[in-house]
Amino acid sequence: MAHCGSSDPPAKPPALVPALAGPQGPQAGVDQSMKPVLFEIFGELWTVQARLGQGVSASVYRVSSGRAATAAVKEFQADPQSQAGDYGYQKERAVLEDIQGHKNIVTLYGVFTNHSCLGVSTRCLLLELLDVSVSELLVRRNLGTQAGRPQQGHSMWLVQHCARDILEALAFLHKEGYVHADLKPRNILWSADDECFKLIDFGLSFKQGNQDVKYIQTDGYRAPEAELQNSLAQAGVEGDSGCTAAVDLWSLGVILLEMFSGIKLKETVRSQEWKENSAAIVDHIFTSNSLVYPAIPVYHLRDLIKSMLVNSPKQRCTAEAALLSPFFSIPFAPHIEDLVLLPSPVLRLLNLIDDSHLHNEEEYEDILEDMKEECQKYGSVVSLLIPKENPGKGQVFVEYANSSDSKEAQRLLTGRTFDGKFVVATFYPLSAYKRGYLYQTVQ
C-alpha cells in the first residue's frame, strides 16, 4: 500500500512506546465507514487492529507494531466544510500537553497529521492504550447478576479504587485550572499495566473562568448549573451560568452511585423527584442495598456521594476534600468478579492443585515445572508461585512480563481441563502479588 505525505514531530517525548512520531496513513477520513489499515511511524508499519470507538468528530483505533508494542490512535475527522474536527484536535492536544505526567490521566505519546493518497489530511493523537471502561464494567456486572439473582452493584473494593483514582486525577486537573466537563463511565478506563483507573477524552475541557465550550457534559451526568448553561446556549442567550470544577464532582457522584447500585440512573436524575430531593433518593438506594454491604462503609460512601450531589456548586465538596472521606481509610478485599474483570500482568489459576500434591516435595517441584512450561506457551513468564498454606493454598499465581500476555493466557486457559478439572483463570493485582499479599477473595 502506498503512503503519501509527511508527519509532524511528536508533541512530547514518547513515554511508553519507543520511537513514535507522526504516522502517515491510508485512506482514513474519506469514508467514515472505512477503517485505516496501516499507519507508518518513523518508517515502521503499525497495523490497525480494531476501531475502539467512534464519535461525531473522531474515531479511536488500537494499533500494533511488529515489536508487539501497542497504542491507541485518535483520528479527528476531516471535513473541508467545517473547522470542528481541527478545533477538537487542537483543543484536546493543548489540554493533554499541559497536564501530562499524572498516573490517573491518559498519556499522550505524540501528535501527527495523517495524509492519505487521496489528498485528505486528518489530525491524530497517539495515546496510551487502556483496557476496560467503567461503562463496560457496569454492563458486565449486570449480565452476571441476571441469572435469577437480584441486581447488584460492584464491590466496595472496586468502587473505592475507582473513586480514589478519579478524585486524584480531578484534584490534579482542578489544581492546574482545568475542568474536565465530560466525566462519564465511558471516559474512565482501567490500565492493566499501571493497575489504576485513568481519565480520557478532554475534548470538552476548559480553563476554569474561561469557558470556551457552550455545551458541556453528557445527559445523565450533567450538573444543574451545566443544564442551565446548555439551555442558555441553545436559546442563543449569552450568559455565565458559573460552570466550575464543581461540575466534575457532580458527574462523579452519579457514576459512583451507579457503580454501587448496579443501576443506570439517567432517567432517575432527569426526574422531577430528583430535582426536588436527590438526597432522599440516594438514601433510598443505599437502604435498598444495605443488606449486601457492611453498614459503616455504606454510610461513609453514602455521605461521600451526597456531598458530590449538592445542587449548589459552591456547597459541593471539592476533589481534595472528598479524598479525606473516612470511606478511603477502610481496607477492602476484591470480589472474585473484580479479578475476572480487571486485567493485570498476574494470572491466578484455581481448581488445579490437590492438597496431596503440596506436601510431597518431589511432586510439588514437578508441578511447578509443568505449570511454568504450560504457561510459557502464552507469553513470557517472570515468576510462578503455588502457596502451600493459606491464604492462596493450592492456587497458581503466574506473573507475565506484561498484561497483553496475561490477557491472552486468561483467554486460552479459561475452561480448559487439566487432570479432568476445569481451569478457572482470574487476574490478580500485581502490587499485592509483589508484596506477597494474597487476598482471601470474597466469593
C-alpha positions, 0 to 999 in steps of 0.5 A: 500500500502506498503512503503519501505525505509527511508527519509532524514531530511528536508533541512530547517525548514518547513515554511508553512506546519507543520511537513514535512520531507522526504516522502517515496513513491510508485512506482514513477520513474519506469514508467514515465507514472505512477503517485505516489499515496501516499507519507508518511511524518513523518508517515502521508499519503499525497495523490497525487492529480494531476501531475502539470507538467512534464519535461525531468528530473522531474515531479511536483505533488500537494499533500494533507494531511488529515489536508487539508494542501497542497504542491507541490512535485518535483520528479527528475527522476531516471535513473541508466544510467545517473547522470542528474536527481541527478545533477538537484536535487542537483543543484536546492536544493543548489540554493533554500537553499541559497536564501530562505526567499524572498516573490517573490521566491518559498519556499522550505519546505524540501528535501527527497529521495523517495524509492519505493518497487521496489528498485528505489530511486528518489530525491524530493523537497517539495515546496510551492504550487502556483496557476496560471502561467503567461503562463496560464494567457496569454492563458486565456486572449486570449480565452476571447478576441476571441469572435469577439473582437480584441486581447488584452493584460492584464491590466496595473494593472496586468502587473505592479504587475507582473513586480514589483514582478519579478524585486524584486525577480531578484534584490534579486537573482542578489544581492546574485550572482545568475542568474536565466537563465530560466525566462519564463511565465511558471516559474512565478506563482501567490500565492493566499495566499501571493497575489504576483507573485513568481519565480520557477524552478532554475534548470538552475541557476548559480553563476554569473562568474561561469557558470556551465550550457552550455545551458541556457534559453528557445527559445523565451526568450533567450538573444543574448549573451545566443544564442551565448553561446548555439551555442558555446556549441553545436559546442563543442567550449569552450568559455565565451560568458559573460552570466550575470544577464543581461540575466534575464532582457532580458527574462523579457522584452519579457514576459512583452511585451507579457503580454501587447500585448496579443501576443506570440512573439517567432517567432517575436524575432527569426526574422531577423527584430528583430535582426536588430531593436527590438526597432522599433518593440516594438514601433510598438506594443505599437502604435498598442495598444495605443488606449486601454491604457492611453498614459503616462503609455504606454510610461513609460512601453514602455521605461521600456521594451526597456531598458530590450531589449538592445542587449548589456548586459552591456547597459541593465538596471539592476533589481534595476534600472528598479524598479525606472521606473516612470511606478511603481509610477502610481496607477492602478485599476484591470480589472474585468478579473484580479479578475476572474483570480487571486485567493485570500482568498476574494470572491466578489459576484455581481448581488445579492443585490437590492438597496431596500434591503440596506436601510431597516435595518431589511432586510439588517441584514437578508441578511447578515445572509443568505449570511454568512450561504450560504457561510459557506457551502464552507469553513470557513468564517472570515468576510462578508461585503455588502457596502451600498454606493459606491464604492462596493454598493450592492456587497458581499465581503466574506473573507475565512480563506484561498484561497483553500476555496475561490477557491472552493466557486468561483467554486460552486457559479459561475452561480448559481441563487439566487432570479432568478439572476445569481451569478457572483463570482470574487476574490478580493485582500485581502490587499485592502479588509483589508484596506477597499479599494474597487476598482471601477473595470474597466469593 
